[in-house]
Amino acid sequence: MKHSSDMSIGTARVLAPSGVLPQAAEKLSTAGPLAASEIEIDVSYLNLDSASYRDLTEVHGHDAQRIRAEVLAIVATTGKMANPRTGSGGMLVGRVSAVADAATCAPYRVGDRVATLISLTATPLEIRDTLERWDTKSEVVPLSARAIVAAPRMISALPDDLPQELALAVLDVCGAPAQAERILSRPLDSGPVRQLLLLGGGKSAVLSAAVARRRGVQAVCVVPSVGEAERLRELALFDTVLVADATDPVGVRRALDEHSGPADVTFVCVNAPGCEHAALLATREGGAVLYFSMATSFPAVALGAEALCRDLDLFIGSGYVPGHAELALQIVRTDPAVRSFFDLHLPARTISKGMR
């Protein structure tokens, strides 16, 4: 093990290559003993990020055995869950099973239910079973595993008033509403923010729209199918739901022009690649775009903005913002429409059997 001063950012767990941070590492270690402020977690669920889960199911033709085999191989080879094609991972929940030092690991103690606030691509992980309980029909993966985080700031206590899997789904995207709170409160070169465009109608879009509603900003959602649009309209999660393909920039801009014109701010919440340019074209000059999707090609963003001569504030959707977990959970507790969305989109068995 390396010097203990490296532990707070996790570099002591990097096996290869030398000198990189855990997220960029090719292999991480879960070997004992714990040191400095490290916390060990007995993992009960992984939540694969949306882009990675979609990739796995498409590459393996929804073959459950092959999907499980690749996840097991990734973790066995790299010591973490980092999809080699998307570069993304997800997060996990479980119980604290050991702490290196009671003082440096406070306020967490053995037995506490927690969720990680950092990506699985930076979390040392060891899977102890064959993932036989995972039917692969959801990104929520029940399993027996062991994980290590370098410091208590990298985890959050799970709430007692929400089912475990519901909290997992919310915390997986809790950076989105916090980013919305920041971006929608800032003055733009184009003037005050009146309209937020959300490409995609999933968890991150729903939570971001809830923030927009609280700030008096119109939330417009774009989804690819009429059926999905009708379901979202019934839940009253957005002010407007339009049907367009987010990989078709001209089609998205045309749909907006027929509605109310380009957006002041656009969030890309789609788990598929190729949506970079639609966001650029759909946002008014002087506006802002947040790329929250891990399917984003950031060279395509930069070069696309240049090619279109678009003067926009461009944000990368980092999953960490101070207070983001508390904000997201508070939205779910207090917004009935958002809670209904999450309840409907979690498998019935996880809601009924979720630990409380």
C-alpha positions, 0 to 999 in steps of 0.5 A, a space after each residue: 500500500 502507498 503512503 496514507 496521505 494518498 488515501 483521501 483521493 483513493 490513489 493508494 488503491 491504484 494498481 496500474 498505471 502509476 500516477 493516475 487517479 482511480 477513475 482513470 486507473 486500469 485496475 484498482 485494489 480492494 485488498 486490506 487492510 483499510 487505512 486513513 479515512 477508508 470505509 468498506 461497504 457490504 454492497 447489496 445493489 449496483 445501479 448501472 448508469 443509463 448509458 452503460 446499461 443500454 450499451 450492455 443490453 444492445 451489445 449482447 442482444 438482451 441475453 441475460 447470461 452474456 450481460 452478467 458475464 461481461 459485468 463480472 469480467 469487467 469487475 474481475 479484470 479492473 477491480 471496478 465497474 467501468 464499461 469499456 465502451 461508454 467509460 461510465 459505471 453507476 453507483 451502489 448502495 449497501 451497509 458500512 462493514 468496516 471503517 479505518 478510523 472512527 474519527 476520520 470516518 465520522 459520521 459513518 459507523 459500521 451498520 449504516 446504510 449508505 449510497 456512493 456519491 462517486 462513480 463506480 468507475 472510481 470505486 474499488 469493487 469485488 463481486 462475491 456471487 454470480 449475479 444470478 439474482 439479476 434478471 438484467 431487465 433493469 439497471 438495478 443489480 442485486 448482488 453480494 459484493 464488497 467496495 471501498 471508498 477513500 473518504 466519508 464525503 464520497 458516500 451519503 446515508 440512505 434515508 429511513 423514509 424511502 425504500 432502498 431501491 427508490 433512494 438508489 434510483 434518485 441518488 444515481 442522478 442527484 447531480 442533475 437537479 443540483 446542476 439545474 438549481 445552479 444554472 437556472 439561477 444564473 443570469 445568461 447573456 440571452 437574458 432571464 431564463 424562461 424556458 428549459 429544454 430537456 432532451 429525454 424524459 428519464 430520471 434526470 430530466 424529471 428531477 431537473 424539471 421539478 427544479 424548473 417548476 419551482 423557479 417559475 421556468 417553463 420545462 419542455 421535454 423532447 422524447 422520441 415516441 408518441 407513447 412515451 410522450 403520452 405517459 409523461 403528459 399524464 403524469 404532468 411532469 413537464 409543461 410541454 412534451 414534444 415528440 422528436 428524435 434527439 439525434 436529429 438536430 434539425 428535427 428538434 429545432 423544427 419542433 421547438 420553432 413550432 412550439 415556442 422557439 429555441 430554449 434559454 437552457 438545454 439539458 441533454 439527459 438522453 442515454 444514447 450517443 449523437 444528441 450533442 448537436 440537437 442541443 446546440 441548435 435548439 438553444 438560443 444565442 447566449 444561452 446554456 447547455 448542460 450535457 448530463 448524459 455519459 453518452 456524450 462525445 465532448 469533442 462533438 460538443 466543442 467542434 459542433 458549437 464551433 462549426 455552428 458559430 454558437 455562442 453558448 455556455 457549455 457545461 459538463 454534467 458532473 455528478 457531484 454538487 455539494 448538497 445534491 443528494 439532500 436536494 434530490 431526495 427532498 424533491 421526491 418527498 415533496 413533489 407527488 408527480 415526481 414520486 409517482 414517476 419513480 414509483 411507476 418506473 421501478 419494478 414492483 418487486 423492488 418497491 414492495 421488498 425494498 429495505 426501509 
